[in-house]
Amino acid sequence: MRITAAMATAPHAPLTLTELEIDDPRDDEVLVRVLACGVCHTDIACRDQALPVPLPAVLGHEGAGIVERVGAMVRKVAPGDHVLLSYDSCATCPSCRAAKPFYCHQFGAYNFSARRPDGSAALSAEGGAVVGGRFFGQSAFASHCLARERNLVRVAAEAPLELLAPLGCGIQTGAGTVLNALRPEAGATIAIFGAGTVGLAAVLGANIAGCGRIIAIEPNPARRELAREFGATDTIDPRAVADVPAALRDALGAAGADYSIECTGIPAVATAAVHSLAPRGTAALVGAMPAGAEYRFDAIKVMTEGLTVRGVIEGESRPDDFLPRLIALHREGRFLFARMIRHYPFAEINAALAASERGDAIKPVLLMA
């Protein structure tokens, strides 16, 4: 069938709204009519090839919509079901068999190849030219996308998809890094570097976890204020201090934070996040770095203070379990993330991406209909 999609054709170039041909769903695939899709930093990084994805391609990986057709083997959803879309995974590798799909051994192939696992394409342009699809198992910058039941989460028909769409990546990443990966003790101190979508979701998660001091390190004053509204007890403007780890220790009146989370994807910020830890502290590195980037840490500090430095993908979320948990927390008034979101018509996708790059919008969400 013919669909409307926003196609990335070259680094830093505007996305092109165009008509494409999408395959019929295979036996294990689901055709979803996309109603909303969040814009994530990873979409921009892939458009610009900081994270290489074969272009031309349709990006978008925080989709939400309604199931239109299902393949013969699909049992989890049926036409008419309302769904959120998240990352994909293979289901058969050691990590997937251990119920840790976020560390799937084939994560790159299933999420960044813009192809099906067998190498075939799901999208094509006029004349049959191949266009990359199935980005993060979906390619949701489009009126319709193909996914698999494995990366769909069914929600209630009355669920506000225009609000819930970003749960599939950025928001689950921030909240899950706290609640699933770090699991801080009640009263612990946590430093969160960056107050974009991931960082603000981490602030909300830290409140749910009962952290005693929550320090948000963010240069944008509006985002520092929002971090306070979300529950940060302290904020630091990194441009206003000569040494962020020293300023953090002064704020805490302690040797450092018990936990830190790096959400910016900037290597120097990762260094500060590690150097801000108290002895036996743990740093989670979450921000998407450019391909080939390297971290630099004080090896003696890491060794003699027993620090843990670890990566976290997708907040270690199993979407079928964690997204309903976040939705329930939102209903209870404990995970109020709506202040991050700004809606844009799908036709204004390039304006949405530009606002995200400038920092004007924390979480743009595209409305397809």
PyMOL commands that set and color helices and strands:
alter all, ss='L'
color gray80, all
select helices_A, chain A and resi 41-47+94-97+101-103+107-111+126-128+135-137+149-151+161-168+170-182+197-209+221-229+238-240+244-252+267-275+299-304+314-316+319-331+338-340+346-358
alter helices_A, ss='H'
color red, helices_A
select strands_A, chain A and resi 2-8+16-22+29-38+57-58+63-70+82-85+123-124+130-131+144-148+152-155+189-193+213-217+234-236+257-262+277-285+308-311+341-345+363-367
alter strands_A, ss='S'
color yellow, strands_A
deselect
rebuild
show_as cartoon
